[in-house]
Amino acid sequence: MNIFLKIIFILICILQLPPAANAARWNEFVIDAERNANNHNNLGVIYMQDRYYAAAIKEFQMAVLINPDTQATATYYANLGTVYMKIGYPALAQDVLERAIKLNPQNFSYYQDLAVVYAKQKILPLKLKQYAKDTKNPLSTIMVGLIKLQQGKTEEGLSNLQEFCFLEPDLIITKGVQDFIDQKTKKPAPISRFR
């Protein structure tokens, strides 16, 4: 009987061991580039809020390197542009914001930031000519309008943005442009003497 129990014990132990093919699978470690890039971006945002700009730049650069050429990467570039502007490097901010726009051309805030960057570099007239010539890309009209706003030509700039909204009502970015126009043209409500 003792031998019988030993055999049963050995069989139970053998059946509980994973096959060799499954053993290797248990030891797999999956590297998720998107998640890691997002973690670096989040750290960069924290560093930027705490004004550790060098550390923030490194984290945003790591996020871009880990997960290049995706729509999420546009956010990393935009965050990098924000840091560059905070530390006084608008030329570097221009480069990363232009990359952000290439990856996600439907984000209106990137265009707004880029217009500010052009103003800081004092290249608004040059960029206005460049975007005005580009009639094939309807998104160039947005930049024309924003550049004119930066130049103080409010009515012309808003007119360009309204033209874009009229011509391109179905684009995702159009809602953001329209909200911006509404915000800029919002007139304060008249003060009632009966309040």
Solvent accessible surface area in square Angstrom, and as a share of the most:
residue,aa,sasa,rsa
1,M,176,0.79
2,N,101,0.52
3,I,127,0.65
4,F,115,0.48
5,L,102,0.51
6,K,118,0.50
7,I,90,0.45
8,I,65,0.33
9,F,135,0.56
10,I,96,0.49
11,L,94,0.47
12,I,90,0.46
13,C,57,0.34
14,I,101,0.51
15,L,144,0.72
16,Q,144,0.64
17,L,124,0.62
18,P,46,0.29
19,P,83,0.52
20,A,90,0.70
21,A,83,0.65
22,N,56,0.28
23,A,38,0.30
24,A,68,0.53
25,R,160,0.58
26,W,177,0.62
27,N,126,0.65
28,E,115,0.52
29,F,167,0.70
30,V,110,0.63
31,I,127,0.65
32,D,59,0.31
33,A,42,0.32
34,E,114,0.51
35,R,127,0.46
36,N,45,0.23
37,A,0,0.00
38,N,70,0.36
39,N,72,0.37
40,H,45,0.20
41,N,13,0.06
42,N,69,0.36
43,L,77,0.38
44,G,0,0.00
45,V,43,0.25
46,I,89,0.45
47,Y,67,0.25
48,M,27,0.12
49,Q,132,0.59
50,D,82,0.43
51,R,184,0.67
52,Y,135,0.51
53,Y,53,0.20
54,A,79,0.62
55,A,35,0.27
56,A,0,0.00
57,I,24,0.12
58,K,132,0.56
59,E,28,0.13
60,F,0,0.00
61,Q,63,0.28
62,M,83,0.37
63,A,0,0.00
64,V,18,0.10
65,L,131,0.65
66,I,51,0.26
67,N,17,0.09
68,P,71,0.45
69,D,115,0.60
70,T,51,0.30
71,Q,116,0.52
72,A,42,0.33
73,T,0,0.00
74,A,0,0.00
75,T,58,0.34
76,Y,6,0.02
77,Y,26,0.10
78,A,12,0.09
79,N,26,0.13
80,L,7,0.04
81,G,1,0.01
82,T,53,0.31
83,V,0,0.00
84,Y,20,0.08
85,M,48,0.21
86,K,112,0.47
87,I,64,0.32
88,G,52,0.50
89,Y,119,0.45
90,P,33,0.21
91,A,64,0.50
92,L,86,0.43
93,A,0,0.00
94,Q,30,0.13
95,D,61,0.32
96,V,10,0.06
97,L,3,0.01
98,E,54,0.24
99,R,113,0.41
100,A,0,0.00
101,I,24,0.12
102,K,165,0.70
103,L,49,0.25
104,N,19,0.10
105,P,49,0.31
106,Q,50,0.22
107,N,46,0.24
108,F,18,0.08
109,S,50,0.33
110,Y,11,0.04
111,Y,7,0.03
112,Q,53,0.24
113,D,60,0.31
114,L,2,0.01
115,A,1,0.01
116,V,60,0.34
117,V,1,0.00
118,Y,0,0.00
119,A,30,0.23
120,K,126,0.53
121,Q,48,0.21
122,K,174,0.74
123,I,42,0.21
124,L,19,0.09
125,P,79,0.50
126,L,113,0.56
127,K,22,0.09
128,L,29,0.14
129,K,139,0.59
130,Q,93,0.41
131,Y,39,0.15
132,A,57,0.44
133,K,166,0.70
134,D,58,0.30
135,T,120,0.70
136,K,191,0.81
137,N,63,0.32
138,P,54,0.34
139,L,21,0.10
140,S,4,0.03
141,T,31,0.18
142,I,0,0.00
143,M,2,0.01
144,V,13,0.07
145,G,0,0.00
146,L,8,0.04
147,I,0,0.00
148,K,35,0.15
149,L,31,0.15
150,Q,75,0.33
151,Q,58,0.26
152,G,57,0.55
153,K,86,0.37
154,T,68,0.40
155,E,150,0.67
156,E,86,0.39
157,G,0,0.00
158,L,17,0.08
159,S,62,0.40
160,N,26,0.13
161,L,0,0.00
162,Q,89,0.40
163,E,82,0.37
164,F,2,0.01
165,C,15,0.09
166,F,167,0.70
167,L,108,0.54
168,E,46,0.20
169,P,90,0.56
170,D,136,0.71
171,L,58,0.29
172,I,140,0.71
173,I,3,0.02
174,T,13,0.07
175,K,138,0.59
176,G,27,0.26
177,V,0,0.00
178,Q,69,0.31
179,D,67,0.35
180,F,24,0.10
181,I,2,0.01
182,D,73,0.38
183,Q,128,0.57
184,K,108,0.46
185,T,61,0.35
186,K,161,0.68
187,K,170,0.72
188,P,124,0.78
189,A,72,0.56
190,P,120,0.76
191,I,158,0.80
192,S,47,0.31
193,R,210,0.77
194,F,168,0.70
195,R,217,0.79
